[in-house]
Amino acid sequence: MSKPKLRRCNRCGRRARSMAAAEEWNVTVSLGVITEVICPDCQTPLENLEAAINEATMDYGVLGGRLIGRPKAGGV
């Protein structure tokens, strides 16, 4: 089984060194398709805030080859 290819930041061209490092990166998704990959150095404070809120409130998965997000069970 081959390793997944690490993508480059769409803003600066930097490549994630490992899958663990890539966990700090953000993506922009449109209709379930990743349209932009953003490294930590290129993320704005607003993008960081949005990612933190999404991580706290959404569960992500893949359905039919598209990324989907669902509200986390239990609520606040």
Secondary structure, DSSP 4 states (H G I P E B T S, - for coil): -PPPPPPBPTTT--B-SSHHHHTT-EEEEETTEEEEEE-TTT--HHHHHHHHHHHHHEEEEEETTEEEEEEPTT--
